């Protein structure tokens, strides 16, 4: 297959593109580190392997858009990290623009080509559902009304503008992706290793999580599953409360999980983003299960055993 990935060098994109490259697929990664339309093959990835292609995600198509012609799939993972920096008004604008403009550029590129991809998979997040307490949420549930919910709704609306019958559109609402080498879990592990771990806030808020291996395999499955279209939740079938998560992580690391992080302290450290950590969503992957996706790690203890042994 020929596959183009925007955002292919990060926590999710790297293992995804690596898995395809190892199988001998022709993988093109759109990057801002090269001039628009410039390409560079990575040594060590084999042939065809991974080729970096420079792009400018400014809401328009550019010289890089030729890369989208005749490919099997375009995967849109582009977007600034939500938790990397404190949410100032400027940072919120960066988070929003990085997602909407990149998606708008990819849609413009797909519309401009005479040989569009068979599949366009565009990321979104479970933040779409807003703060929903312990109420279950599926792909059929409505959007919330806070910043992240509005962002996800607008992000998805940009992807839907692709409007080509020959292009199968998939919007992937992703939960908290777990892998100890990076992402949220790497940050969560630090206090546990210092014997200071515990739930965040009340601990009653739900976490909708997915093992990174399952996320990678779900994307790969979607690309080759013709019935997978529209919105799919990329979350494990068994969401847990934050207190359950803390206890499971403590067991996996052989550390206590007794010291809760007060809500006020969390808000002082990370600002507005804290409200999403302290509320959460209870999201289920109803459509992925109905379409036949089989989770390697459906339960949290199973996922942690896979990561940490024991």
Secondary structure, 3 states (H helix, E strand, C coil): CEEEEECCCCCCHHHHHHHHHHCCCEEEEEECCCCCCCEEECCCCCCCCEEEEECCCCCCCCHHHHHHCCCCEEEECCCCCCCCCCCCHHHHHHHHHHHHHHHHHHHHHHHHCCCCCCEEEEEEEHHHHCCCCCCEECCCCCCCCCHHHHHHHHHHHHHHCCCCCCCEEEEEEECEEECCCCHHHHHHHHHHHCCCCCCECCCCCEECEEEHHHHHHHHHHHHCCCCCCEEEEECCCCCEEHHHHHHHHHHHHCCCCCCCECHHHHHHHHHHHHHHHHHECEECCHHHHHCCCCCCCCCHHHHHHHHHCC
